[in-house]
């Protein structure tokens, strides 16, 4: 500890690059291929190659692989370096050592014991070419280094701890409030989440800075357009309100509008939305001179509870979990609001907070004097059971308390690369798995319900069983009262490796667990009461059951069978944590102590209860299987009866139904005839004489008949006689017209073959133009005379021939 700043207890000395496993041992990097071990090509259990990095002369505590997989960041207690990884063919080289280029990062800021200790290193996912490295020190300085530009000077520096102000008055302040434990990046699709950095202090206070973008970033175009729509919607909603705080919010949204407008200007011309999203190179806008404001500390409502027999441990790590699925566009507006902030503590407590009020971009301003602090809703406090485990054993010496072992505990969070709802927590006493699938699904169901007063969301939260915690590995030795801390875990995300988890202890002992790939969360955990009724209400159901009791009642009921929890393990994790305590350095005889007896008794009790649960689950499953067999026999009998009924309908009953339908048709015709006769009788009785309108109607019909057919047989003025005459004249003139048309076609063909000379064509055209001019003048005189006499004329012949010129 230097200048009151303690060293960070964070350890992550193992990473996976595709199928290559990289482990740090002291100041040395070792690499091996897991695919060769899987295929049986390697019989040697030790690591194949050593990466020769002469510039790294410090103990390695953290490793971080960049998004491209070509660089690996190495951090010790005070120093940071970047190593260029070898190419894929390194395993074929003969020497056991592979030379790799290594570069010191920020040697002026991270060089010796006099500088601030390193809290965490992480590559920014939006850094251009994957070269943006973020280094957080314990003093609250987050420095951004672009490895491709400058490795010595940071591109940007964010401060989560303000400078101490000199004051003559005494101010009681906890040093843990000014020491950063860890940081993480937010998530989101159409909000400020990806541009937000969260930091947690050792005291548990959470701060955020927004907006933050790497100096050389590669940002998806869809996110920029979605953020613009988000701000436009908020401004439109704000314009409809008349509250007192409207002016302050309006100024804030204007700043946000300027920021997003500057991002839109950096997009190439023609980039529109919606379109295929592509990442483009961007830089932080310089239109706003003010620095982003540090927001916080967050109000945790309600206050997180303390664990029993715990004096309250320091916060160690923070992670942001979001339920974002690319294939769920229908409810993207609801599910993207799901944000969970997870904070771990030394005593084994894990705080699960809901990000109900997402952080927005704010800048330091003298006009903005609002003291409203952001808020996180504390959903639950998880106890990993470390205190209860330690209290079961007594210390070796009377001067030290057994709970003092928690002072060296530093839980670290690791996200599962495949399943977003799974988080691994590794610490000094083992590994725990946190499954947030049920919680996220309940939140999704509550948000998708059309409910403005929040009743559906409250009901969904009350029905939720909370986070599912599974102890995976236990490294605490009851006999020696010590533990081998977990220094790294990795989960392969490679198609050539099976889905599993690799765990490394401080004595470099590997433990692996196979995991199961789950199906889609929406299909496996869809609530039955959330069926969209609007999709079935508009369609006609031809097979709707009739009212009354059901014709067939199943023995299995209406609810599907749910396997007992003791028999179903969808994640593939063991029901009991595996013990990995190691072996003592000295060979001593095994001594049966009271602690060992208590541990054996508790273990046997747990195994016995699990055996009873399995027996009960087996009996319940067997009863269900017998019930299904009986139901199968009933359904077979019912199907046989239905087939017999169908055969009867097709054979004898079909003829009976056909004859019955024919009799019904005949009866219907007879009824229709009687109905017409009765109707005619009623009409004659009601009005035996024609009315005035009926008389006029019949007279009009007679007149039209005489006009069309004629008064007599030889009426030449009838329409029928005139039509007949016109047809005879047309037939008489048609042969002559056909002959004239044939002669005209022959003449045009002859004229086209012979043609006119150049001089003749010129004279003919000149004479034609003169005649056309005379005709035009004559048309103008006729039009003028018609206008004077106020007469309406038809269109001139020239306009009739060329209607398109009208």
ChimeraX attribute file (.defattr): number of C-alpha atoms within 10 A of each C-alpha:
attribute: neighborCount
match mode: 1-to-1
recipient: residues
	/A:1	11
	/A:2	11
	/A:3	9
	/A:4	9
	/A:5	18
	/A:6	16
	/A:7	17
	/A:8	22
	/A:9	18
	/A:10	23
	/A:11	24
	/A:12	22
	/A:13	24
	/A:14	25
	/A:15	23
	/A:16	23
	/A:17	20
	/A:18	16
	/A:19	17
	/A:20	17
	/A:21	18
	/A:22	24
	/A:23	23
	/A:24	22
	/A:25	15
	/A:26	13
	/A:27	16
	/A:28	17
	/A:29	21
	/A:30	19
	/A:31	26
	/A:32	22
	/A:33	21
	/A:34	18
	/A:35	18
	/A:36	14
	/A:37	13
	/A:38	12
	/A:39	8
	/A:40	9
	/A:41	9
	/A:42	15
	/A:43	8
	/A:44	8
	/A:45	8
	/A:46	10
	/A:47	14
	/A:48	16
	/A:49	20
	/A:50	20
	/A:51	21
	/A:52	18
	/A:53	20
	/A:54	13
	/A:55	14
	/A:56	22
	/A:57	12
	/A:58	16
	/A:59	17
	/A:60	25
	/A:61	25
	/A:62	25
	/A:63	27
	/A:64	22
	/A:65	22
	/A:66	22
	/A:67	18
	/A:68	12
	/A:69	14
	/A:70	15
	/A:71	20
	/A:72	22
	/A:73	24
	/A:74	28
	/A:75	28
	/A:76	24
	/A:77	24
	/A:78	24
	/A:79	26
	/A:80	25
	/A:81	21
	/A:82	25
	/A:83	22
	/A:84	17
	/A:85	21
	/A:86	16
	/A:87	8
	/A:88	9
	/A:89	7
	/A:90	18
	/A:91	17
	/A:92	7
	/A:93	10
	/A:94	9
	/A:95	12
	/A:96	13
	/A:97	16
	/A:98	19
	/A:99	14
	/A:100	15
	/A:101	16
	/A:102	20
	/A:103	21
	/A:104	19
	/A:105	26
	/A:106	20
	/A:107	17
	/A:108	12
	/A:109	18
	/A:110	24
	/A:111	17
	/A:112	13
	/A:113	13
	/A:114	12
	/A:115	20
	/A:116	26
	/A:117	24
	/A:118	29
	/A:119	30
	/A:120	28
	/A:121	22
	/A:122	20
	/A:123	20
	/A:124	19
	/A:125	20
	/A:126	21
	/A:127	22
	/A:128	20
	/A:129	17
	/A:130	23
	/A:131	23
	/A:132	26
	/A:133	25
	/A:134	22
	/A:135	25
	/A:136	27
	/A:137	27
	/A:138	24
	/A:139	22
	/A:140	23
	/A:141	19
	/A:142	24
	/A:143	20
	/A:144	25
	/A:145	25
	/A:146	24
	/A:147	18
	/A:148	12
	/A:149	13
	/A:150	12
	/A:151	19
	/A:152	17
	/A:153	16
	/A:154	21
	/A:155	16
	/A:156	15
	/A:157	14
	/A:158	18
	/A:159	16
	/A:160	27
	/A:161	17
	/A:162	11
	/A:163	8
	/A:164	7
	/A:165	6
	/A:166	6
	/A:167	7
	/A:168	6
	/A:169	6
	/A:170	6
	/A:171	7
	/A:172	6
	/A:173	8
	/A:174	10
	/A:175	12
	/A:176	17
	/A:177	15
	/A:178	21
	/A:179	22
	/A:180	33
	/A:181	30
	/A:182	27
	/A:183	28
	/A:184	18
	/A:185	20
	/A:186	23
	/A:187	23
	/A:188	21
	/A:189	18
	/A:190	21
	/A:191	23
	/A:192	21
	/A:193	22
	/A:194	19
	/A:195	19
	/A:196	22
	/A:197	24
	/A:198	23
	/A:199	24
	/A:200	27
	/A:201	28
	/A:202	23
	/A:203	20
	/A:204	24
	/A:205	18
	/A:206	27
	/A:207	20
	/A:208	26
	/A:209	24
	/A:210	23
	/A:211	22
	/A:212	17
	/A:213	22
	/A:214	24
	/A:215	20
	/A:216	21
	/A:217	22
	/A:218	20
	/A:219	23
	/A:220	17
	/A:221	23
	/A:222	20
	/A:223	19
	/A:224	20
	/A:225	20
	/A:226	16
	/A:227	18
	/A:228	20
	/A:229	14
	/A:230	14
	/A:231	19
	/A:232	15
	/A:233	12
	/A:234	13
	/A:235	16
	/A:236	10
	/A:237	10
	/A:238	17
	/A:239	11
	/A:240	9
	/A:241	10
	/A:242	9
	/A:243	8
	/A:244	8
	/A:245	11
	/A:246	14
	/A:247	12
	/A:248	14
	/A:249	15
	/A:250	15
	/A:251	13
	/A:252	16
	/A:253	20
	/A:254	14
	/A:255	17
	/A:256	22
	/A:257	17
	/A:258	15
	/A:259	19
	/A:260	17
	/A:261	16
	/A:262	18
	/A:263	19
	/A:264	17
	/A:265	11
	/A:266	13
	/A:267	18
	/A:268	11
	/A:269	8
	/A:270	6
	/A:271	15
	/A:272	13
	/A:273	12
	/A:274	10
	/A:275	9
	/A:276	10
	/A:277	15
	/A:278	12
	/A:279	15
	/A:280	14
	/A:281	18
	/A:282	23
	/A:283	15
	/A:284	16
	/A:285	17
	/A:286	10
	/A:287	11
	/A:288	14
	/A:289	9
	/A:290	11
	/A:291	14
	/A:292	19
	/A:293	18
	/A:294	20
	/A:295	22
	/A:296	18
	/A:297	17
	/A:298	17
	/A:299	16
	/A:300	18
	/A:301	13
	/A:302	12
	/A:303	9
	/A:304	17
	/A:305	13
	/A:306	14
	/A:307	17
	/A:308	10
	/A:309	11
	/A:310	13
	/A:311	10
	/A:312	16
	/A:313	21
	/A:314	20
	/A:315	28
	/A:316	27
	/A:317	30
	/A:318	27
	/A:319	22
	/A:320	21
	/A:321	23
	/A:322	20
	/A:323	21
	/A:324	18
	/A:325	14
	/A:326	7
	/A:327	8
	/A:328	11
	/A:329	11
	/A:330	8
	/A:331	13
	/A:332	17
	/A:333	14
	/A:334	16
	/A:335	23
	/A:336	18
	/A:337	25
	/A:338	21
	/A:339	23
	/A:340	25
	/A:341	21
	/A:342	19
	/A:343	24
	/A:344	26
	/A:345	23
	/A:346	24
	/A:347	27
	/A:348	25
	/A:349	26
	/A:350	23
	/A:351	24
	/A:352	22
	/A:353	23
	/A:354	23
	/A:355	20
	/A:356	14
	/A:357	12
	/A:358	18
	/A:359	22
	/A:360	19
	/A:361	22
	/A:362	20
	/A:363	20
	/A:364	13
	/A:365	11
	/A:366	6
	/A:367	8
	/A:368	13
	/A:369	9
	/A:370	8
	/A:371	8
	/A:372	10
	/A:373	10
	/A:374	20
	/A:375	20
	/A:376	20
	/A:377	20
	/A:378	21
	/A:379	19
	/A:380	16
	/A:381	20
	/A:382	19
	/A:383	17
	/A:384	19
	/A:385	13
	/A:386	18
	/A:387	20
	/A:388	13
	/A:389	14
	/A:390	21
	/A:391	13
	/A:392	13
	/A:393	18
	/A:394	16
	/A:395	16
	/A:396	12
	/A:397	8
	/A:398	8
	/A:399	7
	/A:400	11
	/A:401	13
	/A:402	19
	/A:403	19
	/A:404	11
	/A:405	18
	/A:406	20
	/A:407	11
	/A:408	12
	/A:409	23
	/A:410	28
	/A:411	32
	/A:412	28
	/A:413	21
	/A:414	19
	/A:415	18
	/A:416	17
	/A:417	13
	/A:418	13
	/A:419	15
	/A:420	16
	/A:421	20
	/A:422	19
	/A:423	21
	/A:424	23
	/A:425	23
	/A:426	25
	/A:427	26
	/A:428	25
	/A:429	28
	/A:430	27
	/A:431	24
	/A:432	21
	/A:433	22
	/A:434	19
	/A:435	20
	/A:436	20
	/A:437	19
	/A:438	18
	/A:439	19
	/A:440	24
	/A:441	22
	/A:442	24
	/A:443	23
	/A:444	21
	/A:445	19
	/A:446	21
	/A:447	21
	/A:448	17
	/A:449	15
	/A:450	10
	/A:451	11
	/A:452	9
	/A:453	8
	/A:454	13
	/A:455	13
	/A:456	18
	/A:457	20
	/A:458	14
	/A:459	13
	/A:460	19
	/A:461	19
	/A:462	11
	/A:463	12
	/A:464	15
	/A:465	10
	/A:466	20
	/A:467	20
	/A:468	14
	/A:469	16
	/A:470	18
	/A:471	20
	/A:472	20
	/A:473	24
	/A:474	22
	/A:475	22
	/A:476	22
	/A:477	18
	/A:478	19
	/A:479	17
	/A:480	12
	/A:481	15
	/A:482	17
	/A:483	20
	/A:484	22
	/A:485	25
	/A:486	29
	/A:487	26
	/A:488	26
	/A:489	26
	/A:490	22
	/A:491	23
	/A:492	23
	/A:493	17
	/A:494	14
	/A:495	9
	/A:496	12
	/A:497	14
	/A:498	16
	/A:499	16
	/A:500	17
	/A:501	16
	/A:502	17
	/A:503	21
	/A:504	21
	/A:505	23
	/A:506	16
	/A:507	11
	/A:508	15
	/A:509	12
	/A:510	13
	/A:511	14
	/A:512	14
	/A:513	16
	/A:514	14
	/A:515	16
	/A:516	13
	/A:517	14
	/A:518	12
	/A:519	11
	/A:520	9
	/A:521	15
	/A:522	12
	/A:523	8
	/A:524	9
	/A:525	13
	/A:526	13
	/A:527	12
	/A:528	7
	/A:529	8
	/A:530	11
	/A:531	10
	/A:532	8
	/A:533	9
	/A:534	8
	/A:535	8
	/A:536	10
	/A:537	9
	/A:538	8
	/A:539	8
	/A:540	8
	/A:541	9
	/A:542	6
	/A:543	6
	/A:544	7
	/A:545	10
	/A:546	8
	/A:547	6
	/A:548	6
	/A:549	8
	/A:550	9
	/A:551	7
	/A:552	8
	/A:553	9
	/A:554	12
	/A:555	12
	/A:556	13
	/A:557	8
	/A:558	8
	/A:559	7
	/A:560	7
	/A:561	10
	/A:562	8
	/A:563	13
	/A:564	15
	/A:565	11
	/A:566	16
	/A:567	13
	/A:568	10
	/A:569	13
	/A:570	12
	/A:571	13
	/A:572	14
	/A:573	17
	/A:574	15
	/A:575	14
	/A:576	15
	/A:577	16
	/A:578	16
	/A:579	13
	/A:580	19
	/A:581	21
	/A:582	14
	/A:583	9
	/A:584	8
	/A:585	6
	/A:586	6
	/A:587	7
	/A:588	7
	/A:589	6
	/A:590	7
	/A:591	8
	/A:592	9
	/A:593	11
	/A:594	12
	/A:595	15
	/A:596	16
	/A:597	11
	/A:598	14
	/A:599	17
	/A:600	12
	/A:601	12
	/A:602	12
	/A:603	13
	/A:604	12
	/A:605	12
	/A:606	13
	/A:607	14
	/A:608	12
	/A:609	12
	/A:610	15
	/A:611	13
	/A:612	13
	/A:613	16
	/A:614	16
	/A:615	13
	/A:616	14
	/A:617	17
	/A:618	16
	/A:619	12
	/A:620	14
	/A:621	17
	/A:622	12
	/A:623	12
	/A:624	14
	/A:625	12
	/A:626	12
	/A:627	14
	/A:628	15
	/A:629	12
	/A:630	14
	/A:631	15
	/A:632	14
	/A:633	12
	/A:634	14
	/A:635	14
	/A:636	12
	/A:637	12
	/A:638	13
	/A:639	12
	/A:640	12
	/A:641	12
	/A:642	12
	/A:643	12
	/A:644	12
	/A:645	12
	/A:646	12
	/A:647	13
	/A:648	12
	/A:649	14
	/A:650	11
	/A:651	10
	/A:652	10
	/A:653	14
	/A:654	13
	/A:655	12
	/A:656	11
	/A:657	12
	/A:658	11
	/A:659	12
	/A:660	11
	/A:661	12
	/A:662	11
	/A:663	12
	/A:664	12
	/A:665	12
	/A:666	11
	/A:667	12
	/A:668	12
	/A:669	12
	/A:670	12
	/A:671	12
	/A:672	12
	/A:673	12
	/A:674	12
	/A:675	12
	/A:676	12
	/A:677	12
	/A:678	12
	/A:679	12
	/A:680	12
	/A:681	12
	/A:682	12
	/A:683	11
	/A:684	12
	/A:685	10
	/A:686	9
	/A:687	9
	/A:688	10
	/A:689	10
	/A:690	11
	/A:691	10
	/A:692	8
	/A:693	9
	/A:694	11
	/A:695	11
	/A:696	12
	/A:697	11
	/A:698	12
	/A:699	12
	/A:700	12
	/A:701	11
	/A:702	12
	/A:703	12
	/A:704	12
	/A:705	13
	/A:706	15
	/A:707	15
	/A:708	15
	/A:709	16
	/A:710	18
	/A:711	14
	/A:712	9
	/A:713	9
	/A:714	9
	/A:715	15
	/A:716	15
	/A:717	13
	/A:718	18
	/A:719	15
	/A:720	15
	/A:721	17
	/A:722	14
	/A:723	10
	/A:724	12
	/A:725	12
	/A:726	12
	/A:727	11
	/A:728	11
	/A:729	10
	/A:730	11
	/A:731	10
	/A:732	11
	/A:733	10
	/A:734	11
	/A:735	11
	/A:736	11
	/A:737	11
	/A:738	11
	/A:739	11
	/A:740	12
	/A:741	12
	/A:742	11
	/A:743	12
	/A:744	12
	/A:745	12
	/A:746	12
	/A:747	12
	/A:748	11
	/A:749	12
	/A:750	11
	/A:751	11
	/A:752	10
	/A:753	9
	/A:754	9
	/A:755	11
	/A:756	12
	/A:757	9
	/A:758	9
	/A:759	9
	/A:760	11
	/A:761	12
	/A:762	12
	/A:763	12
	/A:764	12
	/A:765	12
	/A:766	12
	/A:767	12
	/A:768	12
	/A:769	12
	/A:770	11
	/A:771	12
	/A:772	13
	/A:773	12
	/A:774	12
	/A:775	13
	/A:776	14
	/A:777	12
	/A:778	12
	/A:779	15
	/A:780	12
	/A:781	12
	/A:782	13
	/A:783	16
	/A:784	12
	/A:785	12
	/A:786	13
	/A:787	12
	/A:788	9
	/A:789	9
	/A:790	9
	/A:791	9
	/A:792	9
	/A:793	10
	/A:794	6
	/A:795	9
	/A:796	11
	/A:797	9
	/A:798	13
	/A:799	11
	/A:800	12
	/A:801	9
	/A:802	9
	/A:803	9
	/A:804	7
	/A:805	8
	/A:806	6
